[in-house]
Amino acid sequence: MNRKAVIIGAGYAGLVAGAYLSRAGYETHVFEQSDEIGGVTGGFRKNGYYWDMGQLNIEGLGPGEQAGRVVDELGLRDKLTLLPAARLYDFPDFSMAPPAEYGGPWWRKEFLLRQFPNEKRGINAYYRFYRTMREIITFAERAEVSSGAKAVWLKLNMYLRLLPLLPWVKWSAKKLMDHFFSSAEIKAVFTSILADFVVKPEDFQGLGVAIVNPESAFDARVPLDFSRIAHQPSYTCIEGGCRKLADLLADLIRANGGQIHTGAAVTEICTENKKATGIQLSDGSFHSADVVVASGGAREIFNLVDPAAIGAEFLSIAQAAPLMESVFMLHLGLDMDPSEHLACGIDYCYRSYDISGSVGKLLHETYHEGEDGYLIYVPSMYSPQSAPEGRYAVTIYTVAPNRISGREWSEWSDRYADKLIDLASEKIPNLKEHIVERNVFTPEYFQARTMQAHHSFGGCAPVMNSKAVPNKTPVDGFWFIGGQSASGAGIGSVVAGARRISLQIIAEQSK
Ligand SMILES: Cc1cc2nc3c(=O)[nH]c(=O)nc-3n(C[C@H](O)[C@H](O)[C@H](O)COP(=O)(O)OP(=O)(O)OC[C@H]3O[C@@H](n4cnc5c(N)ncnc54)[C@H](O)[C@@H]3O)c2cc1C
């Protein structure tokens, strides 16, 4: 008899798990509370436009890469077109855009040496550190997919390279930056991304700075393998938008006999003798299962299980896992081509070098209204079909607190939208006069779309020494996947993590 799998959530995590489990012969049911599939990758369609909900570029979808394995194993490579995507960093006093004429794999280093001549020693030391870290990560990734003597050899090499960095293991990003550099401007080049994660540089692990700043993210021409043993991830976006992959995964589940139920909120994860038996929906119906795989918010999901079955220790990890904040987002349609004014389709406009101060505001429920920075993403520069003929799709957004102290999002959203448009006119002149379509999304929209009381745009926040929520729970047959699980946030990690856990479930259940 076929085993039965119930999956909670039709975001990328749930859909990847559904595709693997249904392929392995499980009778698979995916339950999604929203009327749309895709979770935050479901996108937004209106009047002939399509906008992604803020996803800019995806790490590691290429052949042989972490998330790319899913694309290949599920036979989706020919059905997806991946477009190289790079980020531009704009700071108040300088801009780091990929040069029109390719400047070689280390052009950013050379740019920084010109921009900050007094920081030469630190810049050289940082790039030695970066190379070593990429080698360590490459050995670790190769070891994960190897076995026997080869895996041992790879791990040995990884530890050998880690040895000289051991004194830095407990350093924060702030300490590491202070070690390399003296000016706030150059430190912000490597730590500004932490403002998006809502983590202060003093709370982020120093060695992680190399992981969140792959040189390949800033110029698609930079080679991914810059030495025999060092790989940097690819960065791409999906032609047509993220929804394309969600639809392909959903088609696979259905082709394997699985079913996707939308508008179906799971209100209880049922257990008996510490074993998952199925789920209950908001309409009171019960659906039995041999395995329950949940994605979504950790706090919300583990509230659906009998606390006695899950145990106080695990519950406290799920409740205490630090979360990122949400976003305030505008999806615009323009009657002029913004690419005339933008060197890149992904423009990070940082307006402050005080990363710690910006994060502090968000953590105290103060919205910076775009004054500290905002993002411009132009889907039309990658996928012209994102807008009707002669029109252009543009997204402008900022990270934003779930709640604003003393204010209501609903009352302030239009004023905040006007302010963001004014700020973005710094980059796209006369922006306001060219808007023919305007849609505003507050954190409250994202809370409803994801069924999270506290929406976290990227999942758990990478705060040093915090505990991740394990994928395997104390309840037999109940697993937790997705951006708020130990798999890690971001599409690459979510997709690769859902694959790994699905294969583990299949292996364990076939014993
Ligand atoms: C604004 C923004 C920008 C981003 N930018 C990037 C980027 O540039 N690059 C990148 O790699 N990643 C980016 N991410 C992160 C990435 O999109 C997510 O980490 C990933 O898509 C999460 O997938 P998921 O399946 O874990 O979660 P989700 O997409 O949130 O899916 C979970 C689903 O579960 C459903 N659900 C929850 N509880 C229940 C329940 N009880 N019953 C039924 N259904 C339930 C929800 O409705 C939801 O559809 C971004 C995210 C956002 C929001």
The ligand as a Gaussian input file, in Angstrom:
#p B3LYP/6-31G(d) Opt

LIG

0 1
 C       10.480000      40.508000      -0.182000
 C       11.270000      39.245000      -0.293000
 C       12.470000      39.250000      -0.984000
 C       13.231000      38.096000      -1.081000
 N       14.369000      38.106000      -1.838000
 C       15.028000      36.951000      -2.042000
 C       16.120000      36.897000      -2.961000
 O       16.471000      37.884000      -3.596000
 N       16.774000      35.723000      -3.110000
 C       16.406000      34.607000      -2.417000
 O       17.035000      33.558000      -2.587000
 N       15.387000      34.618000      -1.546000
 C       14.674000      35.753000      -1.351000
 N       13.606000      35.781000      -0.504000
 C       13.351000      34.625000       0.358000
 C       12.654000      33.463000      -0.324000
 O       11.670000      33.933000      -1.210000
 C       12.063000      32.569000       0.761000
 O       13.077000      32.192000       1.704000
 C       11.451000      31.286000       0.221000
 O       10.699000      31.515000      -0.945000
 C       10.594000      30.685000       1.320000
 O        9.931000      29.555000       0.858000
 P        9.065000      28.699000       1.879000
 O        8.389000      27.667000       1.098000
 O        9.911000      28.293000       3.033000
 O        8.022000      29.757000       2.519000
 P        6.745000      30.476000       1.897000
 O        6.968000      30.907000       0.512000
 O        6.346000      31.492000       2.905000
 O        5.654000      29.326000       1.854000
 C        5.045000      28.800000       3.002000
 C        3.595000      28.552000       2.652000
 O        2.986000      27.867000       3.728000
 C        1.660000      28.332000       3.829000
 N        1.178000      28.022000       5.178000
 C        1.752000      28.403000       6.346000
 N        1.042000      27.901000       7.386000
 C        0.026000      27.189000       6.847000
 C       -1.050000      26.437000       7.428000
 N       -1.207000      26.309000       8.749000
 N       -1.928000      25.822000       6.583000
 C       -1.767000      25.912000       5.218000
 N       -0.790000      26.635000       4.644000
 C        0.110000      27.252000       5.444000
 C        1.765000      29.803000       3.551000
 O        0.539000      30.366000       3.141000
 C        2.805000      29.838000       2.445000
 O        2.203000      29.811000       1.165000
 C       12.804000      36.914000      -0.418000
 C       11.588000      36.895000       0.272000
 C       10.807000      38.041000       0.320000
 C        9.472000      37.995000       1.027000

